[in-house]
Amino acid sequence: MPEICRFLGIVIFMYFNEHNPPHFHAEYNEHKASISIETLGLIEGKLPSKVLSLVVEWAHDHKQELLDNWESLQSTGRFKKIEPLV
């Protein structure tokens, strides 16, 4: 499970050969969630509201990079790290 980014105690992952829709996983302490790249909506799981807001803000700023990583992980297994939220 490649780690795409880490910031403020939040870790962002994507899995190889994952099911659609394109999404990523966010973990913060014991909380875990899957988030749609297209809609930035919660698919499953739960994060504290402030953490979810930060993750969505970060994902909005890096949407194309997330989609590029999704496609690359599915086809080649390669990915690029994405800059953290600043």
C-alpha positions, 0 to 999 in steps of 0.5 A: 500500500503506497504512501502518497503523502503525510501531513499533520499526522494524516497519512494518505495511501492508495492500493495497487489494483483497487476497485473503481471509483478512483479513490484514496485512503486517509488514516489519522490515529485510529480513524480510517476513510476512503475518499472519492477523487472525483467528488472528494466525498466520503466513500466509507469510514470516518475521520474527525470533521477537522481532519476530513476538512484538511484532507478534502482541502489537500485533495482539491489542490492535488486532484490531477496528481491523485488521478494520475497516481490512480491511473499509474498504480492501476496500469504500472504499479508506479506512483509519485509522492504528492506535496503535503498541505502547507 
